[in-house]
Amino acid sequence: MGMGFLRIELFAGDHDYPVTSDNIKILRDGRLLYTVKTDKDGWTEAIPLEAPCLADCDGYSAAPERGIYDVIVCGGGKYRRAEVHGVQIFDGQTSILPIEMLLLLPGENPEVAIDEIYIPYEHGAEMDKHQEGPASSDLPSHPSDIDTQQMLNAILVDDIALPDYVSVHLGQPNLLR
């Protein structure tokens, strides 16, 4: 077996407010492996986790195998509980898992206020190497860097259909007929 590492970042807002927690659980197949905490900046130490050995993968015929883990962050009465399923760990790599903690709403029960995130297995290494996509320089460095208005404009632009013939009038319309 190989070894990879996981660092978790907890934050609130737009990465403006680091969140400290002393109750972050790392599980594999429902079995508790670690209970860790974050520092004052919202980061955990690098957590060593098993991952299939990279040397066993030829890199051409199959995607590299990875270890799959679950992370549960208890909100401590102030934040909603966050559960991230399908966290991928690769041999010799440190995976960074940013988790945005959402405040509990007034009157919300912390026992049932849970934000669940599922990372699909095909998310990373399984993607087709020949699949075209935007250049990495065109992508935001973090999901919170996406401009909401830009995203809405991109969605709305796809729904616009222009007619073949467009009439343009230069001047005031003639109201007297």
N, C-alpha and C positions, 0 to 999 in steps of 0.2 A: 504494500500500500504506500501511496505517496502522501505528502503533507501539504496542505494549503492553509491560508490564514484568512480570518474574517475580522474586519474592523467595522464597528457600528457607530453611526453618527445620529444623535437625536437632536432635533431642533423644532422650534415653533416659529411661525411666521415665515418670512422669506429668508431663512438661514440667519435671521437677525438675533434670535434668542436660543442659545444652547440650552438643552434640557438635561438635567442630571437625573439619573435613576439608578437605584441599587437593586433592581429586580428585573433583569433582562435574562430570559431563559433561552438556551440553545438546545434544540431537540433534533433527534434523528430517528425516524420511524416511531415516533411517539415516546422515545426514551430520552429522559433529561440527561444532557451531557455536561452543561455548564450553567451556572448562574453568575452573571457578571454585572458590573456597574460602570457608569460613565464618569469621566472626570468633570471638572467645572466647565470645560469647553464642550461637553456633550459627546465626547469620544470614548470608546472602550479601548483597552489595550488590544493588540493583535492576538486573536484567539486561534490556537492551532487546531485544525480539523482534518480528519482523514479525507483523502481524495484518491481516486484510482491513479495509478502511476502513469505519468505522461509518456514514459519510455515504451509503454505497451501500445501506444497509438502511433500509426504510421503517418497521420496527418493528411492523407490523400483519400483513402477509401472510406474512412469513417471519421466523424468528428471526435475530438477528445472527450473521454468520459469525465464526469465530474461528480463530486459528492453533493447530495441534496439534503438540505437542512431546513428547519423551521425556526423562526425567531419570534418570541413573544415578549412584548414590553408592557409591563403593568403601569398604568397611568398614575398610581399613587394618589387617587382621589381628586387630582387636579386636571388630568388629561384622560382622554379616551384610551382604552387598551388597544394596542396595535399588534396584529398577528401577520407575519410575513411568511408565506409558505412557498417552498421551492427555491430557497437561496442556494446558489450554485457556487461550489468551491472547486478550484482547479489546482492541480499539483504544482507546487512551486510559486503560486501566485497569491497575492493578498487581495481579496475581494472587499470592496467598500460598499456598505449598505446604509444609505441615508434614509432615515425614517422621520417624516414630519408628524409631530405629535399635535393632535387637535384638542383644544380645550373642551372640557365637559360643559354642556349647556346647563343653565340653571334648571334644577329639578330633574336632570338626567341621571339615571341609575348607573353608577360606574360598573356594576356587575354585568349589565347587558349592553353597555356602550362600547362596541368593539368595531374597529376598522380592520377588515381582513384584506390582504393583498396576496394574490396568487401570481407567481412568476412562472410562465409556461416553460416547459423543458426546452422548447425550440427557440427560446428567446435569444440565446447567444450563439454557441458553437454549432448548433444544428442548422443555422441559416445557410442557404445555398451560396457558395463562394462566388458564383457567377451572377448572382442577383444584383441588378443595378439599383442604386439608391442615391440619395443626395451625398455630396462630398462631406466628409467629416468636418470640414471647416464651415459648412453651412448649418451644421446642427448646433443647438445650444449645448453648453458644457454641462448644464444641469436642468432637469425638467422645470424648475421654478424660474429659469431664465426665459421661458417662452412668453412672449407678449400675448396676452389674452385677446386683445383686439386683432392682432395679426392672425391668430389662430382662427378667430371668427370670420375674418375677411377671406382666409384661404378656404374655409368651408363654404361660405356664401358664393364665392366666385365660381365654384364648380356647378352651381345651380342656375347660372345666368345663361340664357340662350339668346343670341343676337339674330335678328331677322336678316334675310339676304339683302333686302333693300331698305336703306335708311334715308329719310328725308331731313335735311338740315335747313332751317330757316334763319337767315341772318337779319334780324331786325324785329320790330314789334309786329305782332299779328294784326291784320286788318280786321277790325271789328265791324266796319261798315260794309255791308254787302249790297 
